[in-house]
Amino acid sequence: MKGLFPRIRLLGALSFGFILSGCALPQIANPTVPRAFRPDYWDGVTRALAKSPLGNVAAISAHNCYSTSTNPPASLAATLKKIHAAMAAGADLIELDIKSEGGVVYVDHDDKGTTWGAHLEDVLADPILQAGDQILFIESKETQADPTYVFKVLTHLSDNGYGRLGRPVVIRSFNNIRQNLILTRAALRDPAFRTLRPWVKLNELFSKDQVASIATFQQMIAQSRQDGFQGVEFHYQDSNLFGKLAFARSLGLGINVWTIPVSMGEVFVAGLREEVDALTVDYPVDKARQVVEDKNLLVYLNAWPRDGSQNTVHWWDDTGMLREAPTGQLGTPDYRSWKVGNSLFAGVLDLDASNKEIVTFYDADNLSWDGYLITAVVKFDDLALADGETSAILNKSDSGGFALELHNPIGSGDTVLRFGVYVGGYLYGSVPASLLNTTDSFLLTGAYDGDGGVWLWVNHSSDNMTKDQAFGGVGWNNSPVLLGADPQGAGSPRFYFSGKVQQAQVQTWGSH
């Protein structure tokens, strides 16, 4: 019996067709066709950057890779120690914050007149850093940038051999001091920097939920592109995050998400590894890289790259095989292409419970000793469930597996969003549905690693969550993963969902 014997799953190593409910899942003839939304932001980089199971490069940036002490020499020693440790741990990007005081460029977090940070030119002269292949990820904190300051920064880079074929440099600033980037772009036109010019990228950072209006935020992203910048960077807990990611990607901009915390950082890295070009982390660099590269994918769907004209949506299985699911047919969701100003951008799947619309994947069991990590990017049509009603978003629940769903417990009167796993019975992490709305889109993440809490995050926040505790692997069943309903083996699904879904993924998830 399936639930009694351990099974070895060779994730990504085998390729075979699955048969569910008498229907073969369609395969794409060439499974190596790249995803349309994968950019070329890191093309030409010599270093082997962290790469996801589906081949997306998600470079790991060591956050604040410097230290300040009582004077520049002491700060230099502490900074180089931190840089060398990050390099040894596998960091792809070395983040340095810089500012100017009295004509000297210091490595320091804030532009508050202090002069005890290491001198940038001394950091760049370090032989170990020069001999490495890590990319400098420099954030300019200068609040009164002028051409002289910018020229000096570029000169230090050029004189020390940074910004060259195979090893570009990324210079970044927050939106409120974006003049740093404007001046850098202008300075790069100087003949003195003609060999440096092709290898310097400019990224604009945005503070957390910098503006409430998604339309205004998207206009700011478009301005980044218009001003000749190559990338944008968002806070990992931003509202309507995918409405920003997809729009930026449509403009050809690279994307970094900052700053993944130490606590539960593995969950957030795993959930975003297919969507971004870089992740700035406080979470340990070596572990972050392992999470990006972990061959634990079971199901991955992202609707945003498709135009809907083929009446299909692409998804990937645990072997990395590219597959198709039908859309716009009886019992399947419609494919919609959303424009600027909406909480999601580009392709979304429109599921209607009254028409019993679903996407069927396959019987994606976890490793026998593991739990699950799942994500879904959702805009809800309705949060007002009747007493005892359930609305299933992404489920494999049939005396086993997992469930991500809305549920109104009988007699409670209060609907909850919950993520559940079957460990001798269903155990849940839940948040009140009153925290949600039908206007915004939400990145929902559920995780259980085989020992501990059953967690649920809304936009990477666990505020107001209640969670059960469990120990042991999640039980198996013979039901497929469904988007938009709850499976009942090979029989009729139930608990249909109404709403928009752009992304859904399932990973087998162990202790990290």
Secondary structure by P-SEA (a helix, b strand, c coil): ccccbbbbbbcccbbbbbbccccccccccccccccccccccccccccccccccccccbbbbbcccccccccaaaaaaaaaaaaaaaaaacccbbbbbbcccccccccccccccccccccaaaaaacccccccccccbbbbccccccaaaaaaaaaaaaaaccccccbbbbbbbccccaaaaaaaaaaaaccccccccccbbbbbbbcccccccaaaaaaaaaaaaaacccbbbbcccccaaaaaaaaaaaabbbbbbccccccaaaaaaaacccccccccccccaaaaaaaaacccccbbbbcccccccccbbbbbcccccccccccccccbbbbbbbccccccccbbbbbbcccbbbbbbccccccccccbbbbbbbbbcccccccbbbbbcccccccbbbbbcccccccccbbbbbbbbbccccccccccccccccccccbbbbbbcccccbbbbcccccccbbbbbbbccccccccccccccccccccccccccbbbbccccccccccc
